[in-house]
Amino acid sequence: MTKNLDIIRSKRAFIIDMDGVIYHGNRLLKGAAELVDWLNANNKSYLFLTNSSERSPIELSQKLARLGISVEPEHFYTSALATASFLAAQKPGGSVYVIGEPGLIAALYDAGFTMNNINPDYVVVGEGRGYSLEALERAVKLVLQGARLIGTNPDLSGPTEDGIVPACGALVAPIELATGKKAYFVGKPNPLMMRHALRRLNARREETVIIGDRMDTDIVAGIESEIETVLVLSGVTGPLDIATYAYQPRHILDGVFEIVG
């Protein structure tokens, strides 16, 4: 296992995943509260960067508060916000058909998009309990009619306190298969989301570290953006999985508790 805690601690800016790093569902992971205390005490810039599109930054702040950690909403950035920003740059004032939760819908509304289940410019898919056969059938029909298919993130699965559950990439796959159209995914490892994060942190890549639990999103995103990478083994990727990838993280930790010692 490789790690150099001094290098990690020396960085000025921290990009931190949430699911599998800070919590599993509603269960706080070891060292999460201490990490936030350490970041604040050492005047670090930090951003919780999550591929989850279900909750807004305010809701994520409230969730951490319920778990005993106080973090202001400006320290959160989600794939829903990145997706809304991307689409607003592509087609200002456009319309969307959404399969997802209120956090995604609110981000799109705030970016100037209207909801449209007849002839939208985009079909946007995120995680959520509203995924149904009826919604799937409508999405397929709209994509075949010409709507562009957007996924908030490519994650196939995600960790919860009850185990692994399907995530956005798995939910988009049936639409891709039925239509023959490939989705464009905005969330990690898309470099676009990483550039958004660096701008929010007002940081250069050389002074930044990304901490995540997934080789296929967090770690590859850091490598492709030339940001120091820390894999924690508290989420999706296990020790035996690491060798199956052609790329490797710079540091491997059991969890964020190691950073604060």
Residue pairs with C-beta under 8 A, 6 or more apart in sequence:
1 239
1 252
2 249
2 250
2 251
2 252
3 251
3 252
3 253
3 258
4 250
4 251
5 258
5 259
5 261
7 228
7 250
7 251
8 209
8 228
8 230
8 251
8 259
9 259
11 44
11 207
11 208
11 209
11 228
12 44
12 45
12 203
12 207
12 208
13 44
13 45
13 46
13 47
13 198
13 201
13 203
13 207
13 208
13 209
14 39
14 44
14 45
14 46
14 47
14 208
14 209
14 210
14 211
15 46
15 47
15 49
15 194
15 197
15 201
15 208
15 209
15 210
15 211
15 222
15 227
16 22
16 35
16 46
16 47
16 48
16 49
16 210
16 211
16 212
16 256
17 48
17 49
17 50
17 51
17 210
17 211
17 212
17 213
17 214
17 218
17 235
18 48
18 50
18 52
18 60
19 50
19 51
19 52
19 158
19 159
19 160
19 213
19 235
20 29
20 158
20 159
20 212
20 213
20 214
20 232
20 234
20 235
20 236
21 29
21 32
21 211
21 212
21 213
21 232
21 234
21 235
21 256
22 28
22 29
22 32
22 35
22 48
22 64
22 69
22 256
23 29
23 32
23 67
24 159
24 160
24 161
24 235
25 159
25 160
25 161
25 162
26 63
26 66
26 67
26 161
27 161
28 67
28 68
28 69
29 234
29 255
29 256
30 234
30 255
30 256
30 257
31 255
31 256
31 257
31 258
31 259
31 260
32 67
32 69
32 256
33 68
33 69
34 257
34 260
35 256
35 257
35 259
35 260
36 69
36 70
36 71
37 260
38 44
38 259
38 260
39 46
45 201
45 202
45 203
46 75
46 201
47 75
47 76
47 77
47 197
47 200
47 201
48 60
48 71
48 75
48 76
48 77
49 77
49 78
49 188
49 193
49 197
49 210
50 60
50 76
50 77
50 78
50 79
51 78
51 79
51 152
51 153
51 155
51 167
51 168
51 187
51 188
51 217
52 78
52 79
52 127
52 153
52 158
53 78
53 79
53 80
53 83
53 100
53 101
53 103
53 104
53 107
53 126
53 127
53 128
53 152
53 153
53 168
53 187
54 80
54 100
54 101
54 102
54 103
54 104
54 126
54 127
54 128
55 63
55 78
55 101
55 103
56 73
56 78
56 80
56 102
56 103
56 106
56 107
57 73
57 74
57 75
57 76
57 77
57 78
57 81
58 73
59 103
60 73
60 76
60 78
61 71
61 72
61 73
61 75
61 76
64 70
64 71
65 71
77 193
77 196
77 197
77 200
78 103
78 107
79 126
79 152
79 153
79 168
79 186
79 187
79 188
79 193
80 100
80 103
80 104
80 106
80 107
80 108
80 126
80 152
81 107
81 196
82 152
82 186
82 187
82 190
82 192
82 193
82 196
83 104
83 107
83 108
83 124
83 126
83 150
83 152
83 186
83 187
84 107
84 108
84 110
84 111
84 113
85 111
85 196
86 186
86 192
87 94
87 96
87 108
87 111
87 113
87 122
87 124
87 150
88 111
88 112
88 113
91 121
91 122
92 112
93 112
93 113
94 113
94 114
94 120
94 121
94 122
95 113
95 114
95 115
95 116
95 119
95 120
95 121
95 122
96 108
96 113
96 114
96 115
96 116
96 120
96 121
96 122
96 123
96 124
97 115
97 116
97 117
97 120
97 122
97 123
97 124
97 138
97 139
97 142
97 147
98 104
98 105
98 108
98 115
98 124
98 125
98 126
99 123
99 124
99 125
99 126
99 128
99 130
99 131
99 135
99 136
99 139
99 171
100 124
100 125
100 126
100 127
100 128
100 130
100 152
101 126
101 127
101 128
101 129
101 130
103 126
104 124
104 126
104 128
104 152
105 115
108 115
108 124
117 138
117 142
119 142
119 145
119 147
120 142
120 147
121 147
121 148
122 147
122 148
122 149
122 150
123 139
123 142
123 143
123 147
123 148
123 149
123 150
123 175
124 150
124 151
124 152
125 139
125 149
125 150
125 151
125 152
125 168
125 171
125 172
125 175
125 183
126 151
126 152
126 153
126 168
127 152
127 158
127 167
127 168
127 171
131 171
136 174
136 175
139 149
139 175
140 174
140 175
140 178
140 179
143 149
143 175
143 179
143 181
144 179
148 184
149 172
149 175
149 176
149 179
149 181
149 182
149 183
149 184
150 183
150 184
150 185
150 186
151 168
151 169
151 172
151 183
151 184
151 185
151 186
151 187
152 168
152 185
152 186
152 187
153 167
153 168
153 169
153 185
153 186
153 187
153 188
153 217
154 168
154 169
154 185
154 187
154 189
154 216
154 217
155 167
155 168
155 169
155 187
155 214
155 217
156 166
156 167
156 169
156 170
157 164
157 165
157 166
157 167
157 170
157 236
158 164
158 165
158 167
158 236
159 165
159 213
159 235
159 236
164 236
168 185
168 187
169 185
172 183
172 185
175 181
175 183
176 182
176 183
186 192
186 193
187 193
187 217
188 194
188 212
188 217
188 218
188 221
189 216
189 217
189 218
189 220
189 221
189 224
190 221
191 221
191 224
191 225
193 221
194 210
194 221
194 222
194 224
194 225
194 227
195 225
198 204
198 205
198 208
198 225
201 208
205 225
205 226
205 227
206 226
208 227
208 228
209 222
209 227
209 228
209 229
209 230
210 218
210 219
210 221
210 222
210 225
210 227
210 228
210 229
210 230
211 218
211 230
211 232
211 256
211 259
212 218
212 219
212 221
212 222
212 229
212 230
212 231
212 232
212 235
213 231
213 232
213 233
213 234
213 235
213 236
213 237
214 235
214 236
214 237
215 231
215 237
215 241
215 242
215 245
215 247
215 249
216 245
218 229
218 231
219 229
219 231
219 237
219 245
219 247
219 249
220 247
221 227
222 228
222 229
222 249
223 229
223 247
228 250
228 251
229 249
229 250
229 251
230 249
230 250
230 251
230 252
230 253
231 237
231 242
231 249
231 251
231 252
231 253
232 253
232 254
232 255
232 256
233 239
233 252
233 253
233 254
233 255
234 254
234 255
234 256
242 248
242 249
242 252
253 259
